[in-house]
Amino acid sequence: MNIKIPQITESVSELKSLIRKSPKGYQKQRRTMLYLYRSGQVKTRQQAAETIGVHRKTVGDW
């Protein structure tokens, strides 16, 4: 099932700042995923999952 990715309202610079302030773990991974989408480095959940190092379903659950 192809569910569209929700619109990301934060800017690339805001996301970079949030990533730097994040503790290690899922919060940092989630913000990194948003950054990758917003900056255009990834287009699909599969690409994001491979880049971050989690399963594709995990990205979908986030």
MMTF fields as JSON, N, C-alpha, C and O atoms, coordinates in Angstrom:
{
  "mmtfVersion": "1.0.0",
  "mmtfProducer": "UNKNOWN",
  "numBonds": 247,
  "numAtoms": 248,
  "numGroups": 62,
  "numChains": 1,
  "numModels": 1,
  "chainsPerModel": [1],
  "groupsPerChain": [62],
  "chainIdList": ["A"],
  "bondAtomList": [4, 2, 8, 6, 12, 10, 16, 14, 20, 18, 24, 22, 28, 26, 32, 30, 36, 34, 40, 38, 44, 42, 48, 46, 52, 50, 56, 54, 60, 58, 64, 62, 68, 66, 72, 70, 76, 74, 80, 78, 84, 82, 88, 86, 92, 90, 96, 94, 100, 98, 104, 102, 108, 106, 112, 110, 116, 114, 120, 118, 124, 122, 128, 126, 132, 130, 136, 134, 140, 138, 144, 142, 148, 146, 152, 150, 156, 154, 160, 158, 164, 162, 168, 166, 172, 170, 176, 174, 180, 178, 184, 182, 188, 186, 192, 190, 196, 194, 200, 198, 204, 202, 208, 206, 212, 210, 216, 214, 220, 218, 224, 222, 228, 226, 232, 230, 236, 234, 240, 238, 244, 242],
  "bondOrderList": [1, 1, 1, 1, 1, 1, 1, 1, 1, 1, 1, 1, 1, 1, 1, 1, 1, 1, 1, 1, 1, 1, 1, 1, 1, 1, 1, 1, 1, 1, 1, 1, 1, 1, 1, 1, 1, 1, 1, 1, 1, 1, 1, 1, 1, 1, 1, 1, 1, 1, 1, 1, 1, 1, 1, 1, 1, 1, 1, 1, 1],
  "groupList": [{"groupName": "MET", "atomNameList": ["N", "CA", "C", "O"], "elementList": ["N", "C", "C", "O"], "formalChargeList": [0, 0, 0, 0], "bondAtomList": [1, 0, 2, 1, 3, 2], "bondOrderList": [1, 1, 2], "singleLetterCode": "M", "chemCompType": "L-PEPTIDE LINKING"}, {"groupName": "ASN", "atomNameList": ["N", "CA", "C", "O"], "elementList": ["N", "C", "C", "O"], "formalChargeList": [0, 0, 0, 0], "bondAtomList": [1, 0, 2, 1, 3, 2], "bondOrderList": [1, 1, 2], "singleLetterCode": "N", "chemCompType": "L-PEPTIDE LINKING"}, {"groupName": "ILE", "atomNameList": ["N", "CA", "C", "O"], "elementList": ["N", "C", "C", "O"], "formalChargeList": [0, 0, 0, 0], "bondAtomList": [1, 0, 2, 1, 3, 2], "bondOrderList": [1, 1, 2], "singleLetterCode": "I", "chemCompType": "L-PEPTIDE LINKING"}, {"groupName": "LYS", "atomNameList": ["N", "CA", "C", "O"], "elementList": ["N", "C", "C", "O"], "formalChargeList": [0, 0, 0, 0], "bondAtomList": [1, 0, 2, 1, 3, 2], "bondOrderList": [1, 1, 2], "singleLetterCode": "K", "chemCompType": "L-PEPTIDE LINKING"}, {"groupName": "PRO", "atomNameList": ["N", "CA", "C", "O"], "elementList": ["N", "C", "C", "O"], "formalChargeList": [0, 0, 0, 0], "bondAtomList": [1, 0, 2, 1, 3, 2], "bondOrderList": [1, 1, 2], "singleLetterCode": "P", "chemCompType": "L-PEPTIDE LINKING"}, {"groupName": "GLN", "atomNameList": ["N", "CA", "C", "O"], "elementList": ["N", "C", "C", "O"], "formalChargeList": [0, 0, 0, 0], "bondAtomList": [1, 0, 2, 1, 3, 2], "bondOrderList": [1, 1, 2], "singleLetterCode": "Q", "chemCompType": "L-PEPTIDE LINKING"}, {"groupName": "THR", "atomNameList": ["N", "CA", "C", "O"], "elementList": ["N", "C", "C", "O"], "formalChargeList": [0, 0, 0, 0], "bondAtomList": [1, 0, 2, 1, 3, 2], "bondOrderList": [1, 1, 2], "singleLetterCode": "T", "chemCompType": "L-PEPTIDE LINKING"}, {"groupName": "GLU", "atomNameList": ["N", "CA", "C", "O"], "elementList": ["N", "C", "C", "O"], "formalChargeList": [0, 0, 0, 0], "bondAtomList": [1, 0, 2, 1, 3, 2], "bondOrderList": [1, 1, 2], "singleLetterCode": "E", "chemCompType": "L-PEPTIDE LINKING"}, {"groupName": "SER", "atomNameList": ["N", "CA", "C", "O"], "elementList": ["N", "C", "C", "O"], "formalChargeList": [0, 0, 0, 0], "bondAtomList": [1, 0, 2, 1, 3, 2], "bondOrderList": [1, 1, 2], "singleLetterCode": "S", "chemCompType": "L-PEPTIDE LINKING"}, {"groupName": "VAL", "atomNameList": ["N", "CA", "C", "O"], "elementList": ["N", "C", "C", "O"], "formalChargeList": [0, 0, 0, 0], "bondAtomList": [1, 0, 2, 1, 3, 2], "bondOrderList": [1, 1, 2], "singleLetterCode": "V", "chemCompType": "L-PEPTIDE LINKING"}, {"groupName": "LEU", "atomNameList": ["N", "CA", "C", "O"], "elementList": ["N", "C", "C", "O"], "formalChargeList": [0, 0, 0, 0], "bondAtomList": [1, 0, 2, 1, 3, 2], "bondOrderList": [1, 1, 2], "singleLetterCode": "L", "chemCompType": "L-PEPTIDE LINKING"}, {"groupName": "ARG", "atomNameList": ["N", "CA", "C", "O"], "elementList": ["N", "C", "C", "O"], "formalChargeList": [0, 0, 0, 0], "bondAtomList": [1, 0, 2, 1, 3, 2], "bondOrderList": [1, 1, 2], "singleLetterCode": "R", "chemCompType": "L-PEPTIDE LINKING"}, {"groupName": "GLY", "atomNameList": ["N", "CA", "C", "O"], "elementList": ["N", "C", "C", "O"], "formalChargeList": [0, 0, 0, 0], "bondAtomList": [1, 0, 2, 1, 3, 2], "bondOrderList": [1, 1, 2], "singleLetterCode": "G", "chemCompType": "PEPTIDE LINKING"}, {"groupName": "TYR", "atomNameList": ["N", "CA", "C", "O"], "elementList": ["N", "C", "C", "O"], "formalChargeList": [0, 0, 0, 0], "bondAtomList": [1, 0, 2, 1, 3, 2], "bondOrderList": [1, 1, 2], "singleLetterCode": "Y", "chemCompType": "L-PEPTIDE LINKING"}, {"groupName": "ALA", "atomNameList": ["N", "CA", "C", "O"], "elementList": ["N", "C", "C", "O"], "formalChargeList": [0, 0, 0, 0], "bondAtomList": [1, 0, 2, 1, 3, 2], "bondOrderList": [1, 1, 2], "singleLetterCode": "A", "chemCompType": "L-PEPTIDE LINKING"}, {"groupName": "HIS", "atomNameList": ["N", "CA", "C", "O"], "elementList": ["N", "C", "C", "O"], "formalChargeList": [0, 0, 0, 0], "bondAtomList": [1, 0, 2, 1, 3, 2], "bondOrderList": [1, 1, 2], "singleLetterCode": "H", "chemCompType": "L-PEPTIDE LINKING"}, {"groupName": "ASP", "atomNameList": ["N", "CA", "C", "O"], "elementList": ["N", "C", "C", "O"], "formalChargeList": [0, 0, 0, 0], "bondAtomList": [1, 0, 2, 1, 3, 2], "bondOrderList": [1, 1, 2], "singleLetterCode": "D", "chemCompType": "L-PEPTIDE LINKING"}, {"groupName": "TRP", "atomNameList": ["N", "CA", "C", "O"], "elementList": ["N", "C", "C", "O"], "formalChargeList": [0, 0, 0, 0], "bondAtomList": [1, 0, 2, 1, 3, 2], "bondOrderList": [1, 1, 2], "singleLetterCode": "W", "chemCompType": "L-PEPTIDE LINKING"}],
  "groupTypeList": [0, 1, 2, 3, 2, 4, 5, 2, 6, 7, 8, 9, 8, 7, 10, 3, 8, 10, 2, 11, 3, 8, 4, 3, 12, 13, 5, 3, 5, 11, 11, 6, 0, 10, 13, 10, 13, 11, 8, 12, 5, 9, 3, 6, 11, 5, 5, 14, 14, 7, 6, 2, 12, 9, 15, 11, 3, 6, 9, 12, 16, 17],
  "groupIdList": [1, 2, 3, 4, 5, 6, 7, 8, 9, 10, 11, 12, 13, 14, 15, 16, 17, 18, 19, 20, 21, 22, 23, 24, 25, 26, 27, 28, 29, 30, 31, 32, 33, 34, 35, 36, 37, 38, 39, 40, 41, 42, 43, 44, 45, 46, 47, 48, 49, 50, 51, 52, 53, 54, 55, 56, 57, 58, 59, 60, 61, 62],
  "secStructList": [7, 7, 7, 7, 7, 7, 7, 7, 7, 1, 7, 2, 2, 2, 2, 2, 2, 2, 2, 2, 2, 1, 7, 6, 6, 2, 2, 2, 2, 2, 2, 2, 2, 2, 2, 2, 2, 2, 2, 6, 1, 7, 7, 1, 2, 2, 2, 2, 2, 2, 2, 2, 6, 1, 7, 2, 2, 2, 2, 2, 2, 7],
  "xCoordList": [0.844, 0.0, 0.895, 1.812, 0.62, 1.403, 0.67, -0.273, 1.109, 0.533, 1.484, 2.692, 0.927, 1.768, 2.428, 1.883, 3.605, 4.348, 3.728, 3.524, 3.426, 2.834, 3.773, 4.991, 3.195, 3.989, 4.832, 4.352, 6.078, 7.001, 7.042, 7.413, 6.657, 6.537, 7.828, 8.011, 8.727, 9.98, 10.929, 10.926, 11.731, 12.723, 13.924, 14.073, 14.776, 15.982, 16.868, 17.407, 17.022, 17.873, 17.288, 18.031, 15.961, 15.328, 15.564, 15.854, 15.437, 15.637, 17.086, 17.341, 18.038, 19.451, 19.684, 20.376, 19.106, 19.248, 18.624, 19.204, 17.458, 16.799, 17.61, 17.66, 18.239, 19.056, 20.23, 20.547, 20.875, 22.024, 21.629, 22.417, 20.417, 19.951, 19.382, 19.149, 19.159, 18.526, 19.48, 20.664, 18.954, 19.768, 19.886, 19.125, 20.82, 20.951, 19.7, 19.0, 19.428, 18.295, 17.265, 17.548, 16.038, 14.979, 14.628, 14.336, 14.652, 14.297, 15.237, 14.798, 16.498, 17.485, 17.281, 17.386, 16.992, 16.755, 15.522, 15.544, 14.464, 13.235, 13.468, 13.001, 14.183, 14.46, 15.39, 15.261, 16.328, 17.21, 16.397, 16.647, 15.427, 14.561, 13.812, 13.736, 13.266, 12.563, 13.506, 13.138, 14.71, 15.714, 16.028, 16.105, 16.207, 16.523, 15.411, 15.679, 14.165, 13.03, 12.972, 12.85, 13.062, 12.908, 14.014, 13.765, 15.237, 16.362, 16.411, 17.224, 15.551, 15.497, 16.537, 16.731, 17.202, 18.22, 17.612, 18.252, 16.377, 15.662, 14.264, 13.71, 13.706, 12.366, 11.378, 10.168, 11.879, 11.0, 11.333, 12.394, 10.395, 10.614, 11.749, 12.524, 11.845, 12.912, 14.282, 15.193, 14.424, 15.692, 16.007, 17.145, 15.004, 15.208, 15.623, 16.541, 14.953, 15.258, 16.691, 17.404, 17.112, 18.469, 19.502, 20.541, 19.223, 20.155, 20.291, 21.394, 19.164, 19.166, 19.582, 20.155, 19.29, 19.657, 18.54, 18.789, 17.3, 16.15, 15.326, 15.601, 14.326, 13.461, 12.49, 12.108, 12.101, 11.173, 9.86, 9.293, 9.384, 8.134, 8.273, 7.315, 9.439, 9.69, 9.505, 8.89, 10.032, 9.891, 8.408, 7.941, 7.669, 6.242, 5.469, 4.505, 5.903, 5.231, 5.473, 4.608, 6.654, 6.977, 6.07, 6.181],
  "yCoordList": [-1.167, 0.0, 1.238, 1.355, 2.14, 3.372, 4.518, 5.082, 4.85, 5.97, 7.146, 7.012, 8.294, 9.476, 9.901, 9.721, 10.467, 10.991, 12.335, 13.179, 12.549, 13.832, 14.997, 14.831, 16.158, 17.349, 17.697, 17.651, 18.042, 18.406, 19.933, 20.586, 20.492, 21.948, 22.634, 23.822, 21.903, 22.495, 22.702, 21.928, 23.747, 23.998, 23.088, 22.47, 23.009, 22.193, 22.674, 21.857, 23.976, 24.504, 24.211, 23.915, 24.291, 23.954, 22.483, 22.148, 21.622, 20.2, 19.899, 19.07, 20.572, 20.385, 20.753, 20.041, 21.861, 22.322, 21.315, 21.024, 20.79, 19.811, 18.519, 17.902, 18.111, 16.896, 17.073, 16.174, 18.237, 18.496, 18.465, 18.045, 18.906, 18.969, 17.633, 17.467, 16.684, 15.413, 14.486, 14.409, 13.783, 12.729, 11.582, 11.518, 10.686, 9.532, 8.674, 8.686, 7.945, 7.024, 7.357, 8.027, 6.863, 6.982, 8.431, 8.741, 9.305, 10.7, 11.297, 11.995, 11.027, 11.542, 10.9, 11.579, 9.602, 8.915, 9.48, 9.691, 9.722, 10.267, 11.657, 11.964, 12.483, 13.828, 13.781, 14.59, 12.836, 12.669, 12.245, 12.716, 11.359, 10.935, 12.133, 12.283, 12.977, 14.168, 15.087, 15.637, 15.237, 16.063, 15.504, 16.258, 14.203, 13.573, 13.8, 14.098, 13.659, 13.908, 15.378, 15.7, 16.25, 17.694, 18.227, 19.095, 17.712, 18.182, 17.511, 17.888, 16.527, 15.867, 14.773, 14.298, 14.371, 13.322, 11.939, 11.047, 11.754, 10.492, 10.816, 11.879, 9.87, 10.063, 9.02, 9.248, 7.882, 6.797, 6.366, 6.678, 5.643, 5.107, 4.098, 4.021, 3.326, 2.338, 3.018, 2.569, 4.092, 4.836, 5.404, 5.331, 5.965, 6.538, 5.448, 5.645, 4.308, 3.209, 2.721, 2.484, 2.57, 2.114, 3.126, 2.743, 4.398, 5.444, 5.514, 5.657, 5.412, 5.524, 4.213, 4.216, 3.096, 1.803, 1.141, 0.437, 1.376, 0.734, 0.043, 0.204, -0.717, -1.404, -0.411, 0.584, -0.696, 0.147, 0.34, 1.433, -0.702, -0.616, 0.347, 1.034, 0.4, 1.315, 2.755, 3.56, 3.076, 4.434, 4.721, 5.822, 3.751, 3.937, 4.143, 4.908, 3.452, 3.591, 4.974, 5.517, 5.541, 6.856, 7.889, 9.072],
  "zCoordList": [0.0, 0.0, 0.0, 0.813, -0.905, -1.008, -0.332, -0.886, 0.855, 1.592, 1.434, 1.625, 1.083, 0.894, 2.191, 3.28, 2.049, 3.186, 3.561, 2.688, 4.838, 5.245, 4.94, 4.875, 4.757, 4.488, 5.715, 6.848, 5.47, 6.55, 6.599, 5.623, 7.745, 7.843, 8.268, 8.0, 8.928, 9.391, 8.212, 7.255, 8.294, 7.247, 7.453, 8.507, 6.442, 6.524, 7.671, 8.419, 7.816, 8.883, 10.261, 11.196, 10.398, 11.676, 12.025, 13.174, 11.036, 11.277, 11.654, 12.527, 10.997, 11.348, 12.809, 13.536, 13.225, 14.603, 15.576, 16.622, 15.239, 16.098, 16.2, 17.264, 15.108, 15.121, 16.072, 16.852, 16.006, 16.891, 18.363, 19.211, 18.667, 20.053, 20.544, 21.741, 19.637, 19.999, 20.727, 20.397, 21.726, 22.337, 21.345, 20.379, 21.568, 20.684, 20.773, 21.785, 19.734, 19.762, 18.71, 17.716, 18.958, 17.958, 17.624, 16.469, 18.6, 18.334, 17.296, 16.383, 17.435, 16.489, 15.114, 14.092, 15.084, 13.815, 13.112, 11.9, 13.85, 13.26, 12.675, 11.578, 13.404, 12.902, 11.697, 10.778, 11.699, 10.552, 9.334, 8.224, 9.538, 8.439, 7.849, 6.63, 8.711, 8.229, 7.445, 6.408, 7.957, 7.279, 5.889, 4.919, 5.794, 4.514, 3.496, 2.332, 3.936, 3.041, 2.625, 1.443, 3.608, 3.356, 2.451, 1.614, 2.612, 1.803, 0.43, -0.415, 0.206, -1.093, -1.286, -2.405, -0.221, -0.332, -0.512, -1.068, -0.042, -0.25, -0.764, -0.483, -1.525, -2.089, -1.572, -1.598, -1.104, -0.663, 0.757, 1.296, 1.339, 2.683, 2.678, 3.632, 1.606, 1.504, 1.518, 2.213, 0.757, 0.733, 2.114, 2.578, 2.762, 4.097, 5.084, 5.88, 5.034, 5.944, 5.748, 6.724, 4.507, 4.227, 4.717, 5.253, 4.537, 4.949, 6.469, 6.995, 7.168, 8.629, 9.294, 10.383, 8.634, 9.201, 9.991, 10.97, 9.554, 10.189, 9.103, 7.913, 9.51, 8.558, 7.923, 8.539, 6.691, 5.948, 6.713, 6.704, 7.363, 8.121, 9.301, 9.655, 9.898, 11.015, 10.556, 11.255, 9.39, 8.839, 8.612, 8.904, 8.098, 7.891, 9.184, 9.23, 10.236, 11.54, 12.144, 12.831, 11.884, 12.42, 11.818, 12.142]
}
